Amino acid sequence: MALITSCQASFQNVAGYEDDIAALQENVRECYSEISKSSEQIRLAVREDYISRSEMATIQQDFQSTITQNSSEIRMDFSTITDELKDNIATNQELLEEYIRFKGALIELGKVGNAFTAELSNNELAFKENGQKIAYISNNSLVITNAEIRNKLSLGNETRGWFDFIPRSNGNLSIKWRGPAS
């Protein structure tokens, strides 16, 4: 019976600490919560500021280069190109199929695979087909290898008058004189 009395006395002593134990448990829960928040913030900061080893290995593989130096030059040769660069090159290549080239004082307009180009230089505007000049304007003259005039050809000027060459519906050609503008 002495044992039971002794245990009851111990339980009575612990009963006074129940509030303290509950407060201590709550304090431990709050600390654990703060530690969890802090560890997640650290993980987020590391993810934003640093890259993984596998990402770094990929970047190194994509941009491996060889740098050589001698007395006259420093040369950098890239051995690998990333897929993104390949896609950009393909896109730019399609855009460059239609081009404007500057060759010194010459401007060339054209499209890759098309036989026709136009060239503008300091002394003429030339139209070419397969590299051969088929028409050009230079020194107050228009020179055309072959010409088709659909409706009317007029020769002359405002001071002296005009000769109009006009095709008729029956296939004949009429030449009409138009006097000078008064």
C-alpha positions in Angstrom: 0.0 0.0 0.0 2.9 2.2 0.5 3.8 1.9 -3.1 0.3 3.1 -4.2 0.5 6.0 -1.9 4.0 6.9 -3.2 2.8 6.7 -6.9 -0.3 8.8 -6.1 2.0 11.5 -4.6 4.1 11.5 -7.8 1.1 11.8 -10.0 -0.1 14.7 -8.0 3.3 16.4 -8.4 3.1 15.9 -12.2 -0.4 17.2 -12.4 0.9 20.7 -11.7 3.2 20.7 -14.7 0.6 19.7 -17.3 0.1 23.3 -18.4 3.9 23.8 -18.7 4.2 20.6 -20.7 1.4 21.8 -23.1 3.1 25.2 -23.5 6.5 23.5 -24.1 4.9 21.2 -26.8 3.4 24.2 -28.5 6.7 26.1 -28.4 8.5 23.0 -30.0 5.8 22.9 -32.7 6.3 26.6 -33.5 10.1 26.2 -33.6 9.7 23.2 -35.9 7.4 25.3 -38.2 9.9 28.1 -38.3 12.8 25.7 -39.1 10.7 24.2 -41.9 9.9 27.6 -43.4 13.6 28.7 -43.2 14.8 25.5 -44.8 12.3 25.9 -47.7 13.4 29.6 -48.2 17.0 28.4 -48.3 16.1 25.8 -50.9 14.2 28.4 -53.0 17.1 30.8 -52.8 19.6 28.1 -53.9 17.4 27.0 -56.8 17.2 30.6 -58.0 20.9 31.5 -57.7 22.6 28.2 -58.6 22.4 25.5 -61.2 22.5 21.8 -60.7 25.5 19.7 -61.7 23.6 18.1 -64.6 22.7 21.6 -65.9 26.3 22.7 -65.6 27.5 19.6 -67.4 25.0 20.3 -70.2 26.2 23.9 -70.5 29.8 22.9 -70.5 29.1 20.3 -73.2 27.2 22.8 -75.3 29.9 25.4 -75.1 33.1 23.4 -75.1 35.7 25.4 -77.0 39.3 25.3 -77.8 41.3 28.5 -77.5 44.7 28.6 -79.3 47.1 31.5 -79.2 50.1 32.2 -81.4 52.1 35.3 -82.2 49.6 36.6 -84.7 46.2 35.6 -83.4 44.0 34.3 -80.6 41.5 31.8 -82.0 38.5 30.3 -80.4 36.9 27.2 -82.0 33.5 26.0 -80.7 33.1 22.3 -81.0 29.4 22.1 -80.1 26.4 24.3 -80.8 23.2 24.2 -78.7 19.9 23.2 -80.2 18.6 26.7 -79.6 21.4 28.2 -81.7 20.7 25.6 -84.5 17.0 26.7 -84.5 17.9 30.4 -84.6 20.3 29.7 -87.5 17.7 27.8 -89.4 15.2 30.6 -88.9 17.7 33.3 -89.9 18.7 31.3 -93.0 15.1 31.3 -94.2 14.9 35.1 -93.6 18.2 35.7 -95.5 16.9 33.9 -98.6 15.4 37.2 -99.5 18.2 39.7 -99.3 19.6 43.1 -99.7 23.4 42.9 -100.1 25.8 45.8 -99.8 28.9 45.3 -101.9 31.0 48.4 -101.6 29.0 51.1 -103.4 26.6 48.5 -104.9 23.2 47.4 -103.5 21.8 44.1 -104.7 18.2 43.0 -104.2 17.2 39.4 -104.7 15.9 36.1 -103.5 18.0 32.9 -103.2 17.0 30.6 -106.0 15.4 33.3 -108.1 16.9 34.2 -111.5 16.1 37.9 -111.2 18.1 40.6 -109.2 18.2 44.3 -109.2 21.5 46.2 -108.6 21.8 49.9 -107.8 25.3 51.5 -108.2 26.6 55.0 -108.3 25.9 55.2 -112.1 23.1 52.9 -112.9 20.1 50.8 -111.8 20.3 47.4 -113.5 17.9 44.5 -113.8 19.5 41.1 -114.3 18.3 37.7 -115.2 20.7 34.8 -114.5 23.5 37.3 -114.1 22.9 39.0 -117.5 21.9 42.6 -117.6 18.5 42.8 -119.3 17.6 46.4 -118.6 19.2 49.4 -117.0 18.9 53.2 -116.5 22.0 55.2 -116.8 23.1 58.6 -118.2 19.5 59.8 -118.9 18.8 56.6 -120.9 16.7 53.5 -120.3 18.1 50.5 -122.1 15.9 47.4 -122.5 16.9 44.2 -124.2 13.3 43.3 -125.1 10.2 45.4 -124.3 6.5 44.8 -124.5 4.3 47.9 -124.4 0.7 47.0 -123.7 -1.3 50.1 -124.4 0.6 53.1 -125.7 4.1 54.3 -126.5 4.7 58.0 -126.5 7.8 59.7 -127.9 8.5 63.4 -127.6 8.3 66.0 -124.9 6.0 68.8 -123.6 7.8 71.5 -125.7 8.0 69.9 -129.1 5.0 67.6 -128.9 4.4 63.8 -128.9 4.0 60.9 -131.3 1.7 58.3 -129.7 1.9 54.8 -131.0 -1.4 53.1 -130.1 -2.4 49.5 -131.0 -5.9 49.2 -132.5 -8.4 46.5 -131.7 -8.1 45.1 -135.3 -4.4 44.6 -134.9 -3.2 47.7 -136.7 -1.0 50.4 -135.2 -2.0 54.1 -135.2 0.5 56.9 -134.9 -1.1 60.1 -133.6 0.5 63.5 -133.2 -0.1 65.5 -130.0 1.0 69.1 -130.2 3.1 70.7 -127.5 1.5 71.8 -124.3 0.6 75.5 -124.5 
